């Protein structure tokens, strides 16, 4: 099944990566300061090399790690009359260098 990424989602992901995870991506890409095109190309290359498995509508979504703090949640959708996998990118920063403090969100 064909896999697609939503342009606006990719743009926002690139912006967040450049703001919060630029060092990790710079090391992986091999540049001192990754440009927008560097990060976009790196993420697209990683997505192309992944075996992305989408869940059917109504099933529990799965999340796969793309690189560092970037994950993909593949979802089956209809696009131009055919079923495709929409690769929804998610940025989940890791606070590995800070003390963990837990905030209650429910009882």
KAWODA-V603864 format. One record per residue. N is the residue number from 1. RES is the residue in one small letter. D_CENTER is the distance of its C-alpha to the mean C-alpha in Angstrom with 1 decimal. Layout:
BEGIN
n;res;d_center
N;RES;D_CENTER
N;RES;D_CENTER
END
This chain:
BEGIN
n;res;d_center
1;x;19.1
2;x;17.4
3;x;13.6
4;x;12.6
5;x;9.9
6;x;11.3
7;x;12.4
8;x;12.4
9;x;8.9
10;x;7.9
11;x;10.9
12;x;10.1
13;x;6.7
14;x;9.1
15;x;11.8
16;x;10.4
17;x;9.6
18;x;13.0
19;x;14.6
20;x;13.6
21;x;12.4
22;x;14.4
23;x;16.7
24;x;14.4
25;x;12.9
26;x;16.5
27;x;17.9
28;x;15.5
29;x;16.2
30;x;19.8
31;x;20.4
32;x;21.8
33;x;19.8
34;x;16.7
35;x;17.1
36;x;14.8
37;x;15.5
38;x;14.9
39;x;11.3
40;x;10.7
41;x;12.7
42;x;11.2
43;x;7.6
44;x;9.7
45;x;12.0
46;x;9.7
47;x;8.6
48;x;12.4
49;x;13.5
50;x;11.9
51;x;14.1
52;x;12.1
53;x;14.3
54;x;14.4
55;x;16.7
56;x;19.6
57;x;20.1
58;x;21.6
59;x;20.2
60;x;18.0
61;x;14.2
62;x;12.5
63;x;9.2
64;x;8.4
65;x;7.3
66;x;5.9
67;x;7.7
68;x;9.3
69;x;7.7
70;x;3.9
71;x;3.7
72;x;4.4
73;x;7.7
74;x;10.0
75;x;13.0
76;x;16.3
77;x;17.6
78;x;20.6
79;x;20.2
80;x;23.4
81;x;25.4
82;x;23.4
83;x;20.8
84;x;17.4
85;x;14.0
86;x;11.7
87;x;8.0
88;x;6.8
89;x;3.3
90;x;4.4
91;x;5.9
92;x;8.7
93;x;11.2
94;x;13.7
95;x;17.3
96;x;18.8
97;x;21.3
98;x;22.7
99;x;24.9
100;x;23.4
101;x;25.0
102;x;24.6
103;x;25.1
104;x;26.6
105;x;25.1
106;x;27.6
107;x;30.9
END
